[in-house]
Amino acid sequence: MIRHVVSWKLAAEDTATKAEQSAQIAAALQTLPPVIPEIQSLTVASNSVDVEGNWDVVLIADYADEAALRTYIDHPEHQKVAGFIRGLVAQRSNVDFAL
């Protein structure tokens, strides 16, 4: 099993805009499991503790194997959501690891 963890630091600086954009990102990502069967589990969360250096949004998703993860990454619906997210973020980090 492969766990896919992505964190985003939003470009917005004010709290209200960050909260709105975090909700938009979560809603967009939650549309993917019904159309991409390779997603075994998907959790999206917003940072809830105001600590210097924390990032704003995290995605944690599980896939059967690397091939399933790559199918997700290349899927047209994921590409559409990723394009939307890219327009809101200043930075992105990613780690994929075997469970």
Sequence and secondary structure as in RCSB ss.txt:
>XXXX:A:sequence
MIRHVVSWKLAAEDTATKAEQSAQIAAALQTLPPVIPEIQSLTVASNSVDVEGNWDVVLIADYADEAALRTYIDH
PEHQKVAGFIRGLVAQRSNVDFAL
>XXXX:A:secstr
 EEEEEEEEES  SHHHHHHHHHHHHHHHHTSTTT TT  EEEEEE  S  TT  SEEEEEEESSHHHHHHHHH 
HHHHHHHHHHHTTEEEEEEEEEE 
